[in-house]
């Protein structure tokens, strides 16, 4: 208890230093025994504590015994209250870097903004209403033959591109194309309109996790799905669409030709280094951008492949847009290697996987094992419910 109280006092001090002051001690501190349910406790707090904004949970390590999946599933999909987990060993260490990082996450989850692109530097693209979408599909582990893939799409809610709404779907096992993209994009367009009272005139779509062999298949289905989503809202609504694939799994590495240009102990290229000639495709619109500072080892740049561009962005405009979006990631106060919407879609998909795992554990414990010993096909409709977050949570960055 002493370590917990010390940690909470330090967190309050750190929050004042970073400009998001936590003004009071916790409404209630409770130790949860392993035989007690998280849902029951959260429900009692939701009913008794009208001022409840977030639940801070100290978990014992990672893995099945940490109850992380259960906490997130109950908070995100059942009760609808943001949760922030911190490992017990980090509570004992009580380091300022951990406390600052927690403040960034808590601020984002409660509707705050950690960083924005300076209006004077912001891309010309944002002179009109623009929605930025990020999409990713996460697949089950190798060797699994029946669990579904999970598709996630996030969409920006403001002109600063700092707040995002989410849409998640369960789909067929190892299917890379997002099957229900039309309804997902429609949801996000409606959320953008509710937040801004404006219809986006341009859509920038960042797609993660697509290999070059899948480009045409993904573009054919997903570009059409975005266009249909727009037409379903209004027949003559045809915003310009820019479709960009972001690749991190490649073998290209960038090095400085001159020693004085190297940065850090690992002698990496400086953040913002862009290559769009010689090593890129001779005809297609692609480029390499190293947007982060490599702290350890050789930096791995991102490969951006523009598959479709109704907005006729120049190479400089496209590269500037991608680099700027790498600076708006809420969990970090420096530029990251991926554009923020792509990172967020990745987090949302993995959070949905966490929700599904907790649901599966509860289902297995409440049902009898099959006498045949064969794997049972999980009901897809039930899994869809398991990954659907509570309505109020869709507009909050619960995944931060």
DALINKA-V229137 format. One record per pair of residues at least 6 apart in sequence whose C-alpha atoms are under 8 Angstrom apart, sorted by the first residue. I is the first residue (numbers start at 0). GAP is how many residues later the second one is. D is the distance in Angstrom with one decimal. If there is no record, write none. Layout:
i | gap | d
I | GAP | D
I | GAP | D
//
This chain:
i | gap | d
2 | 88 | 6.8
2 | 89 | 5.9
3 | 87 | 6.6
3 | 88 | 7.7
6 | 84 | 5.9
6 | 85 | 7.6
6 | 87 | 5.8
7 | 17 | 7.8
9 | 84 | 7.5
9 | 89 | 7.5
10 | 88 | 5.7
10 | 92 | 7.8
11 | 9 | 6.8
11 | 10 | 5.5
11 | 11 | 7.5
12 | 8 | 7.9
13 | 82 | 7.3
13 | 85 | 6.4
13 | 86 | 6.3
13 | 89 | 7.6
14 | 6 | 4.8
14 | 7 | 6.0
14 | 85 | 7.4
14 | 88 | 6.0
15 | 6 | 7.0
17 | 82 | 7.4
17 | 85 | 7.7
19 | 83 | 7.5
19 | 87 | 7.0
26 | 22 | 7.7
26 | 25 | 7.9
31 | 6 | 7.9
37 | 32 | 7.0
37 | 33 | 6.5
37 | 36 | 7.2
38 | 35 | 5.8
38 | 39 | 7.9
38 | 40 | 7.7
41 | 32 | 7.8
41 | 33 | 7.7
41 | 37 | 7.1
42 | 36 | 6.7
44 | 7 | 7.6
45 | 6 | 6.8
45 | 33 | 7.6
52 | 28 | 7.0
52 | 29 | 7.1
52 | 57 | 7.3
53 | 27 | 6.2
53 | 28 | 5.0
53 | 29 | 5.6
53 | 30 | 7.3
53 | 56 | 7.7
54 | 26 | 7.4
54 | 27 | 6.5
54 | 28 | 4.8
54 | 29 | 6.2
55 | 27 | 5.9
55 | 28 | 4.8
55 | 29 | 5.9
55 | 30 | 7.6
56 | 26 | 7.1
56 | 27 | 6.1
56 | 28 | 4.7
56 | 29 | 6.3
57 | 27 | 5.8
57 | 28 | 5.0
57 | 29 | 5.6
57 | 30 | 5.7
57 | 33 | 7.8
58 | 7 | 5.5
58 | 8 | 7.1
58 | 9 | 7.0
58 | 26 | 6.6
58 | 27 | 6.1
58 | 28 | 5.0
58 | 29 | 5.8
59 | 6 | 5.2
59 | 27 | 5.8
59 | 28 | 5.4
59 | 29 | 7.7
60 | 26 | 5.6
60 | 27 | 6.7
60 | 28 | 7.6
61 | 6 | 7.4
61 | 25 | 8.0
67 | 17 | 7.4
68 | 285 | 5.4
68 | 286 | 6.2
68 | 288 | 7.2
68 | 289 | 5.5
69 | 285 | 7.5
69 | 288 | 5.6
70 | 12 | 7.5
71 | 11 | 6.9
71 | 279 | 7.9
71 | 282 | 7.7
71 | 283 | 6.9
72 | 281 | 7.4
72 | 282 | 4.8
72 | 285 | 6.8
72 | 286 | 7.9
73 | 6 | 7.7
74 | 6 | 5.0
74 | 7 | 6.1
74 | 8 | 6.2
75 | 6 | 6.7
75 | 7 | 7.9
75 | 313 | 5.4
75 | 314 | 6.1
75 | 317 | 6.6
75 | 322 | 7.2
76 | 309 | 7.3
76 | 310 | 7.2
76 | 311 | 6.2
76 | 312 | 4.1
76 | 313 | 4.7
77 | 311 | 7.5
77 | 312 | 6.3
78 | 311 | 7.2
79 | 309 | 7.6
79 | 310 | 5.3
79 | 311 | 7.6
79 | 312 | 6.6
79 | 313 | 6.0
80 | 312 | 7.5
81 | 27 | 6.6
81 | 28 | 7.6
81 | 311 | 7.7
81 | 316 | 5.9
82 | 315 | 7.6
83 | 21 | 7.9
83 | 22 | 7.0
89 | 8 | 7.4
100 | 230 | 6.8
100 | 231 | 7.2
103 | 10 | 6.6
103 | 226 | 6.6
103 | 227 | 5.8
103 | 228 | 7.4
104 | 225 | 6.9
104 | 226 | 5.8
104 | 295 | 5.6
106 | 6 | 7.0
106 | 7 | 7.2
107 | 6 | 6.9
107 | 222 | 6.5
107 | 289 | 6.2
107 | 292 | 6.5
108 | 287 | 6.2
108 | 288 | 5.0
108 | 289 | 5.3
108 | 290 | 7.7
108 | 291 | 6.4
109 | 286 | 7.2
109 | 287 | 7.8
110 | 52 | 7.8
110 | 285 | 6.5
110 | 286 | 7.4
112 | 49 | 6.4
112 | 50 | 7.5
112 | 217 | 7.6
113 | 48 | 8.0
113 | 214 | 7.9
113 | 216 | 5.8
113 | 219 | 7.9
114 | 47 | 7.2
114 | 212 | 7.7
114 | 213 | 5.7
114 | 214 | 7.7
114 | 215 | 7.0
114 | 218 | 7.7
115 | 44 | 5.9
115 | 45 | 7.3
115 | 46 | 6.3
115 | 211 | 7.8
115 | 212 | 5.8
116 | 43 | 6.6
116 | 207 | 6.7
116 | 208 | 8.0
116 | 210 | 7.5
116 | 211 | 7.1
121 | 202 | 7.7
122 | 194 | 6.9
122 | 197 | 7.0
122 | 198 | 6.1
123 | 193 | 7.9
125 | 33 | 6.9
127 | 72 | 7.7
127 | 73 | 6.7
127 | 74 | 7.8
128 | 30 | 7.0
128 | 69 | 6.9
128 | 70 | 6.8
128 | 71 | 4.7
128 | 72 | 5.6
128 | 73 | 6.9
129 | 29 | 7.2
129 | 70 | 4.9
129 | 71 | 6.0
129 | 72 | 4.9
129 | 73 | 5.9
129 | 74 | 7.5
130 | 24 | 6.5
130 | 25 | 5.6
130 | 26 | 7.3
130 | 58 | 7.8
130 | 61 | 7.4
130 | 69 | 5.9
130 | 71 | 6.6
130 | 72 | 5.2
130 | 73 | 6.4
131 | 23 | 5.7
131 | 24 | 5.4
131 | 29 | 7.4
131 | 71 | 6.0
131 | 72 | 4.8
131 | 73 | 6.1
131 | 74 | 7.7
131 | 209 | 7.3
132 | 20 | 6.8
132 | 21 | 5.5
132 | 22 | 4.5
132 | 23 | 6.6
132 | 70 | 7.3
132 | 71 | 6.1
132 | 72 | 4.7
132 | 73 | 6.0
132 | 208 | 6.4
133 | 19 | 5.5
133 | 20 | 5.2
133 | 21 | 6.6
133 | 71 | 5.9
133 | 72 | 4.7
133 | 73 | 6.0
133 | 74 | 7.7
133 | 207 | 4.6
133 | 208 | 4.6
133 | 209 | 7.9
133 | 210 | 7.3
133 | 211 | 5.7
134 | 16 | 7.5
134 | 17 | 5.7
134 | 18 | 4.3
134 | 19 | 6.6
134 | 70 | 7.6
134 | 71 | 6.3
134 | 72 | 4.9
134 | 73 | 6.1
134 | 206 | 7.7
134 | 207 | 6.2
134 | 210 | 5.3
134 | 211 | 7.6
135 | 15 | 5.9
135 | 16 | 5.5
135 | 17 | 6.6
135 | 71 | 6.3
135 | 72 | 5.1
135 | 73 | 6.4
135 | 206 | 7.1
135 | 209 | 5.5
135 | 210 | 5.7
135 | 213 | 7.0
136 | 12 | 6.8
136 | 13 | 5.5
136 | 14 | 4.3
136 | 15 | 6.3
136 | 39 | 6.4
136 | 41 | 7.4
136 | 71 | 7.7
136 | 72 | 7.0
136 | 209 | 7.6
136 | 212 | 6.7
137 | 11 | 5.7
137 | 12 | 5.3
137 | 13 | 6.5
137 | 208 | 7.6
137 | 211 | 6.1
137 | 212 | 6.9
138 | 9 | 7.1
138 | 10 | 4.5
138 | 11 | 6.6
138 | 34 | 7.4
138 | 35 | 5.6
139 | 7 | 6.2
139 | 8 | 6.8
139 | 9 | 6.3
139 | 33 | 7.8
139 | 34 | 7.3
144 | 28 | 7.6
145 | 27 | 6.3
145 | 231 | 6.7
145 | 232 | 7.8
146 | 26 | 6.0
146 | 231 | 7.5
147 | 22 | 6.4
147 | 23 | 5.8
147 | 24 | 5.3
147 | 25 | 4.2
147 | 26 | 6.8
148 | 21 | 6.1
148 | 22 | 5.4
148 | 23 | 6.0
148 | 24 | 5.2
148 | 25 | 5.4
148 | 26 | 6.5
149 | 18 | 7.2
149 | 19 | 5.9
149 | 20 | 4.7
149 | 21 | 6.0
149 | 199 | 6.0
149 | 202 | 7.3
149 | 203 | 7.1
150 | 17 | 5.8
150 | 18 | 5.2
150 | 19 | 6.3
150 | 20 | 7.2
150 | 27 | 6.2
150 | 198 | 6.2
151 | 14 | 7.3
151 | 15 | 5.8
151 | 16 | 4.5
151 | 17 | 6.5
151 | 193 | 5.5
151 | 194 | 7.3
151 | 196 | 6.1
151 | 197 | 5.2
152 | 13 | 5.9
152 | 14 | 5.3
152 | 15 | 6.5
152 | 31 | 7.1
152 | 32 | 7.7
152 | 192 | 5.5
152 | 195 | 8.0
153 | 10 | 6.1
153 | 11 | 5.6
153 | 12 | 4.5
153 | 13 | 6.3
153 | 34 | 7.4
153 | 187 | 6.6
153 | 190 | 6.9
153 | 191 | 5.7
154 | 9 | 5.2
154 | 10 | 5.3
154 | 11 | 6.5
154 | 33 | 5.7
154 | 34 | 7.8
154 | 37 | 7.7
154 | 186 | 7.5
155 | 6 | 7.0
155 | 7 | 5.7
155 | 8 | 4.3
155 | 9 | 6.4
155 | 36 | 7.0
155 | 185 | 8.0
156 | 6 | 5.4
156 | 7 | 5.4
156 | 8 | 6.8
156 | 34 | 7.1
156 | 35 | 4.9
156 | 38 | 6.1
156 | 39 | 7.2
157 | 34 | 7.5
157 | 37 | 7.3
157 | 38 | 6.7
160 | 167 | 7.7
161 | 166 | 6.4
161 | 168 | 7.9
162 | 233 | 8.0
162 | 234 | 7.3
163 | 231 | 6.9
163 | 232 | 7.2
163 | 233 | 6.5
164 | 23 | 6.7
164 | 26 | 7.2
164 | 229 | 5.7
164 | 230 | 4.7
164 | 231 | 6.6
164 | 232 | 7.0
165 | 22 | 7.1
165 | 182 | 7.6
165 | 228 | 5.5
165 | 229 | 7.0
166 | 17 | 5.6
166 | 20 | 7.3
166 | 21 | 7.3
166 | 227 | 7.4
167 | 16 | 7.5
167 | 180 | 7.6
167 | 181 | 7.2
167 | 184 | 7.5
167 | 219 | 7.1
167 | 220 | 6.8
168 | 11 | 7.3
168 | 215 | 6.6
168 | 218 | 7.4
168 | 219 | 7.9
169 | 210 | 7.6
169 | 213 | 7.0
169 | 214 | 5.7
169 | 217 | 7.6
170 | 7 | 7.8
170 | 8 | 6.9
175 | 34 | 7.7
175 | 42 | 8.0
176 | 40 | 7.8
176 | 41 | 5.7
176 | 44 | 7.4
176 | 45 | 7.4
177 | 44 | 7.0
180 | 41 | 6.7
180 | 44 | 5.9
180 | 45 | 7.1
181 | 40 | 8.0
181 | 43 | 4.6
181 | 44 | 5.7
181 | 46 | 6.5
181 | 47 | 4.9
182 | 46 | 6.6
184 | 41 | 6.4
184 | 44 | 6.2
185 | 43 | 5.1
185 | 44 | 6.9
185 | 46 | 7.9
185 | 47 | 7.5
188 | 10 | 7.8
188 | 11 | 7.8
190 | 204 | 7.9
191 | 6 | 7.5
191 | 7 | 7.6
191 | 8 | 7.9
192 | 6 | 5.8
192 | 7 | 7.9
199 | 39 | 6.9
200 | 37 | 7.9
200 | 38 | 4.7
200 | 39 | 6.5
201 | 37 | 5.0
201 | 38 | 4.7
201 | 39 | 6.0
201 | 40 | 7.9
201 | 109 | 7.3
202 | 36 | 6.6
202 | 37 | 6.1
202 | 38 | 4.8
202 | 39 | 6.2
203 | 37 | 6.0
203 | 38 | 4.8
203 | 39 | 6.3
203 | 40 | 7.7
204 | 36 | 7.3
204 | 37 | 6.0
204 | 38 | 4.9
204 | 39 | 6.0
205 | 37 | 6.3
205 | 38 | 4.9
205 | 39 | 5.8
205 | 40 | 6.7
205 | 135 | 7.3
205 | 136 | 6.3
206 | 36 | 7.5
206 | 37 | 6.0
206 | 38 | 4.7
206 | 39 | 6.0
206 | 135 | 6.9
207 | 37 | 5.9
207 | 38 | 5.1
207 | 39 | 6.5
207 | 134 | 6.4
208 | 36 | 7.9
208 | 37 | 7.2
208 | 38 | 6.5
209 | 8 | 7.9
209 | 35 | 6.9
209 | 36 | 7.8
209 | 37 | 7.2
210 | 36 | 7.7
214 | 92 | 7.8
218 | 88 | 7.2
222 | 20 | 7.6
226 | 11 | 7.2
229 | 7 | 5.9
229 | 8 | 6.5
229 | 9 | 7.7
230 | 6 | 5.7
230 | 7 | 7.1
239 | 69 | 7.6
239 | 70 | 4.9
239 | 71 | 5.3
240 | 67 | 7.3
240 | 68 | 6.0
240 | 69 | 5.3
240 | 70 | 6.5
241 | 64 | 7.5
241 | 65 | 7.9
241 | 66 | 5.5
241 | 67 | 4.2
241 | 68 | 6.0
241 | 69 | 6.4
242 | 63 | 6.0
242 | 64 | 5.6
242 | 65 | 5.0
242 | 66 | 6.3
243 | 60 | 6.6
243 | 61 | 5.6
243 | 62 | 4.5
243 | 63 | 5.9
243 | 64 | 7.2
244 | 59 | 5.8
244 | 60 | 5.1
244 | 61 | 6.4
244 | 62 | 7.2
245 | 56 | 6.7
245 | 57 | 5.9
245 | 58 | 4.8
245 | 59 | 6.6
245 | 92 | 7.9
246 | 55 | 5.8
246 | 56 | 5.0
246 | 57 | 6.4
246 | 58 | 8.0
247 | 52 | 7.4
247 | 53 | 7.1
247 | 54 | 5.1
247 | 55 | 6.4
249 | 53 | 7.9
251 | 48 | 7.7
251 | 49 | 7.8
252 | 45 | 7.6
252 | 46 | 7.3
252 | 47 | 6.1
252 | 48 | 6.9
253 | 14 | 8.0
253 | 15 | 6.8
253 | 45 | 7.7
253 | 46 | 7.7
253 | 47 | 7.4
254 | 13 | 6.5
254 | 14 | 5.9
255 | 6 | 6.0
255 | 12 | 7.1
255 | 13 | 5.7
260 | 8 | 7.1
260 | 9 | 7.3
261 | 6 | 5.4
261 | 7 | 5.5
261 | 8 | 6.7
262 | 6 | 6.2
262 | 7 | 5.8
262 | 30 | 7.9
263 | 30 | 7.4
263 | 31 | 6.8
264 | 30 | 7.5
264 | 31 | 7.8
265 | 28 | 7.3
265 | 29 | 7.0
265 | 30 | 6.1
265 | 31 | 5.7
265 | 32 | 6.6
266 | 31 | 7.9
267 | 25 | 7.7
267 | 26 | 6.2
267 | 30 | 6.2
267 | 31 | 6.3
268 | 21 | 7.7
268 | 24 | 8.0
268 | 30 | 7.6
269 | 20 | 7.7
269 | 22 | 7.8
269 | 23 | 6.5
270 | 19 | 5.8
270 | 20 | 4.7
270 | 21 | 4.9
270 | 22 | 5.3
271 | 17 | 6.5
271 | 18 | 5.6
271 | 19 | 4.7
271 | 20 | 7.3
271 | 51 | 6.8
272 | 16 | 5.9
272 | 17 | 5.3
272 | 18 | 6.9
273 | 13 | 7.1
273 | 14 | 5.6
273 | 15 | 4.5
273 | 16 | 6.5
273 | 45 | 7.8
274 | 12 | 5.8
274 | 13 | 5.1
274 | 14 | 6.6
275 | 10 | 6.7
275 | 11 | 4.4
275 | 12 | 6.4
276 | 10 | 7.7
279 | 6 | 6.4
279 | 7 | 6.3
279 | 8 | 7.9
283 | 21 | 8.0
283 | 22 | 7.8
284 | 20 | 6.2
284 | 21 | 5.4
284 | 22 | 7.5
285 | 17 | 7.3
285 | 18 | 5.5
285 | 19 | 4.4
285 | 20 | 5.9
286 | 16 | 5.9
286 | 17 | 5.4
286 | 18 | 6.8
287 | 13 | 6.2
287 | 14 | 5.6
287 | 15 | 4.6
287 | 16 | 6.2
288 | 12 | 5.5
288 | 13 | 5.4
288 | 14 | 6.6
288 | 15 | 7.5
288 | 30 | 7.6
288 | 34 | 7.7
289 | 9 | 7.4
289 | 10 | 7.0
289 | 11 | 4.2
289 | 12 | 6.1
289 | 47 | 6.7
290 | 10 | 7.3
290 | 11 | 8.0
290 | 32 | 6.0
290 | 35 | 6.7
290 | 44 | 6.5
290 | 45 | 6.3
290 | 46 | 5.3
290 | 47 | 7.6
291 | 7 | 8.0
291 | 42 | 7.9
291 | 43 | 5.3
291 | 44 | 4.9
291 | 45 | 5.1
292 | 6 | 7.6
292 | 42 | 7.6
292 | 43 | 7.9
300 | 36 | 7.1
301 | 35 | 6.8
301 | 36 | 7.0
321 | 17 | 6.1
322 | 16 | 7.2
323 | 15 | 8.0
324 | 14 | 4.9
324 | 15 | 5.7
324 | 16 | 7.8
325 | 9 | 5.3
325 | 10 | 5.3
325 | 11 | 6.6
325 | 12 | 5.8
325 | 13 | 4.3
325 | 14 | 5.6
326 | 6 | 7.8
326 | 7 | 6.3
326 | 8 | 4.4
326 | 9 | 6.6
326 | 12 | 7.8
326 | 13 | 7.5
327 | 7 | 7.5
327 | 12 | 6.1
328 | 6 | 7.4
328 | 7 | 7.2
328 | 10 | 7.7
328 | 11 | 4.9
328 | 14 | 8.0
329 | 70 | 6.9
330 | 69 | 6.5
343 | 55 | 7.4
343 | 56 | 7.6
346 | 52 | 6.2
346 | 53 | 7.7
347 | 51 | 5.9
350 | 48 | 6.9
351 | 35 | 5.2
352 | 34 | 7.6
354 | 31 | 6.4
354 | 32 | 5.8
355 | 27 | 6.7
355 | 30 | 5.9
355 | 31 | 6.2
358 | 27 | 6.4
369 | 6 | 7.9
//
